Amino acid sequence: MSDRRRVLMLTHTGRPQARLAAASAAAQFMAAGVEVCAPADEALDLAIDGVTAVESVSGAAAGCELVLVLGGDGTLLRGAELARGSEAALLGVNLGHVGFLADAEESDLEQVVARLVAHEYVVEERLTLDVRVLRDGATVARTWAVNEVSVEKASRERMLEVIVEVDGRPLSRWGCDGVLVATPTGSTAYAFSAGGPVVWPQVSAMLVVPISAHALFARPLVVSPDAVVAVELAALGAGVLWGDGRRPVELAPGDRVEARAGTEPLRLARVHRRPFTDTLVAKFDLPVSGWRGGRRREGDPG
């Protein structure tokens, strides 16, 4: 059995700085004896000698130790698709705007690759979602998500009528633009924009967030990770199901969408061990000037 190390590199090739970063990272990996792969279309765009082209399909990371993602959160979510079904962990280097899922910035790239080569990283697992669509009691589609699944109206002109259920019990009927079921990782993504709470990634839970619901009780909910959340479409009105804004599934009137904690977690590689609070402050540019919590005050214990 070969002990040769292998890395799948995923790049937002539409950005010139991403292509330059990819060339630099690939050269550094290969100089250390680590094989570098890339999806076939990206390998063609990058034109880097020594990079192996692979099929751009789910499971493309099989046999790889890591998936190095050079781009924003959207690119990393695409990397999660390629890594699904493998043991590869993802590490994102942010070349986008916010980049909540990324562990490093472009300026850190050389140091990050050096630490990956030296095995100086840890892998953390994040909760994902498994989802199925039932029609007349039969499963007609399955999907999954890292951030969230959304049940949304298919037409701009009319609201979507849904009944939301938690653990086999009806919760409420909403006329709305849609409903999100999100993970803690996804609490800073679409769910945040829809008014949901920010949940620390170490918390094991699922979020239910209505989108523009016309109802008295339409607050975001945090439910058990063991819960099953169901969204049933009314007899009139079609919808569409999205997993992370990708993989659309058309929904017919009367369809039932069930979401639960996924059996396959997201594996994120980390070379930095910064607290999530620091990430929030940095990504949202939160005002913390004047904080004195780091100073020992007279009378404090310890």
N, C-alpha and C positions, 0 to 999 in steps of 0.2 A: 504493500500500500504506500502510495507516494505521500511524502510529508511536505511537498511543495505548497507554499502559501499562494492564495489566489484572491484577488480583490476585483469586484465589479464596480466600475466607475460610471456614474450617471451624471450627465452634464447638460445644462441648459445651453445648447450650442448656438442659440440665437443671440447670445450675448458675447461680444468679443472678449471681455475680461474672463468669462467662464472658459472659453477655449484656451486662453493663455494659462489659466489656473490648472486646467486639465493636463496640458502638456507638461507643466512643471511638476505636478503631483505624480504623473505617470513615470517621468524620468527618475524621480526620487524613489519610487517603489521598485522599478525595474533594476536600478543600481544596487538595491538591497536584496535582489533575488526574488522579489515578489511578482508573480504573474499578474498582469492587468488586463481585464476584459471590459468591453463596452458593448451596448446594444448596436446591432449592425448599422442602423441608420446614423447613429452618433459617431461610430468608428469611422464611417465614410467622411463625415463632416470634419472630424478632428484630424484625420490623416496623420496619426502618430505611429511611427515605426515601432513594431513590437507589441502593439495592443491587439488582443484577440477579439474578433467580432463574435457575438452570440445572438441568438434569437431574442427579440424583444417581446417575451411572453411571460406569464406568471410562472414562477419557478426558475427563471433564468439565472438566479443567483445560486442554484444548487451547486455544491462543491466549493463555494466561495466562503471565506472567513468573514468578509465585510462587504458592505455596499457603501462606497463613498459618494455622497451626493453633493454636487457643486451647483447651487442654485437656491431657490427659495423653497417655501413650504410646499408649493405645488409640485415641484420637482421631487421633493422627498416623498410625497404621497404616491407619485408614480414609482419611486423606488420601492415603496412598500408593496406595490403590486408585483414587481419583479422578484422581490425577496420572499413573497408568500409561499409557504410550502417548503422553505429551506431553513437552515439554522443560521443563516447570515444575519448579522446585526447591521443596522444602518447608522451612519454618522453623517450629519449634514454640515456643510460649510456654507454659511449664508452669503449668497450673492444677490439676494432679493431685497425686500423692504423691511419687513418685520422679522420673519424667520424664527418663529417660536420653537419649531422643532429642531432647529440647527443647534449644534453644540459649539460652533466656532465661527469666527468671521474670516473673511478672505486674508486679512493681514496675518492670521495665525496659521495659514496653510502649511508652511514648511515645518513648523514645530509640531503641528497635528500629525502630519505624515510620519515624522520621526518617531513620535510616541506610538503610533499604530505599528510601525515596523518593530519597535522594541517591546510590543505587547503591553504597553503602559496605558491600558484603558479598562474600563469596567462596562458591563452590559446590564442595563435595567430593562425590565419588562413593563409594558403599559397595557392597560385593558383595551380591548377592541370590541366590536359588535358583530354578531352574526344575525342575519335577517332572512326571513322567508316571507313570501307572498302566497296567501291562500285564496283560492277562488272556488266557491261551492265546496269548501272543505278539503280540496286537493291542493298540494303545493305546486305552484306554477313557476316560481322563480326563487332563487337564493342569491344573496349578496352579502357584503361585509363592509366594515368601515373602521378607520383609525380615529377620525374626528367625530363624524356624525352621519346618521342617515336622516334624510328629509323626505317627508311626504308632502308634496306641493300640488297646488292646483295646476291643471293643464291649460287653462284658459285665463287670460287676463281679465276678461269681462265678468267673471262670476266667482264667488267664494267657493271654497271647498267645505262641504259639510262632513264632519267626522265625529265619531265617538271614540274617546280615549279610554283604555282599560289598563289597569295595573293588577297583576297577579290574579287574573281571572274575574275581576270585579270592575264594573263600569265606573268611571270617574266623572266624566262630563262630556257634554256634546258642544262642539264648537263650530261656528261659522268662521272660517279663517283663511289666510293665504297658505297655511301649511302647519306642520308640526315637526319639530326636530327631536330626535333621540340622540344624545351626545355622550361622549366619554369625558373624563376629566381632562385628557389631552386636548379634546376638541372644545373645551369650555372657553378658550381664548380665540376661537375661530368663528364660524357662522353663529353658534349659540350666543356668543358674546354680542355680536351685532344685533341679535334678536332680543337682547335684554336679559340673557341668562347670567347666572353668577359665575365668577372665576373660581374654579375648584383646583386645589393643589394636586399635582399628578400622583402623589402618594396615596391620595384618598381613593378607595375602591367604591365607586358609585356610578350611577347613570343619571343623566339629566333629561328631563322632558320639558321642552320649551315651545310654547305656541307662537306662531308667527302672525301678528296682526289679528288676533282673535277678537271677535265681537261677542264678549261674554263677561259677566260680572266676575266670575272666578276663572281667571286666565293667567295665573302666575306661573313662573318657572318652578319646576319640582325637582327635588333630588331624591332618588329612590335607591333601594338596595341593589347591589351588584348581582344578587340572585333573583331579582325580579324579572318578570316577562312583561314588556310594555307592548300593547297592541293598539293599532290605529285602524278603525274600521271606516271605510268610505260609505256615505249614505247611498241610497238607491239611485240617486240622480247625481251626475257630475263625475267626470273622469279626473285622474291625477297622474302624477309621475313620482317615482321613487328614485332618489339619488344616494349613492354611497360616496361620501367625501366630494360631492359635486361631480362625480364621475359615475360610470357604469349605470346609465338610466334604465329604469324598468317602467313600462307603461302600466297604469293601474286603471281597471275598469270599475264602474259603479258597483258597490257591494263588496269589493276586494278587502281583504284583511291583511295588514302588515304586522308581523311579530318581530320584536327586537329583544335580544338578550345578550349577556356578556359572551364574548367570543371564546372559542376553544383554543385559538391560536393568538397569543399576545404579540404586540409589536415589540421588537427587540431593538433598543437604541444603544449604540456604543457611545461612551462618554470619556473624554480625556480631561474634561474640566468637571469639578465637583462643586459648582456654585449653587447656593440656595435658590429655590424658585422665586422667592421674594426679590432677590437681586435681578433675576431675569425679567420679572414684571416691571421693575423700576427702569431698567435699561431699555426694554422694548417699547414701553409706553411713555418714556421720558417723564416719569412721575416726579413731582416736586418733593424732595426730602431734605432740602437745606434747613439747617437749624436743629436737626436730629441730635440728641445728646445721649442716646441709649448706649453708646459704646464707652461712655466715661463712667468710672466708678464714682459714686456719690457718697458723701458721708452718711453713715447709717445703713448702707446697703449690706445685705448678707454676703458672706464670703470675703 
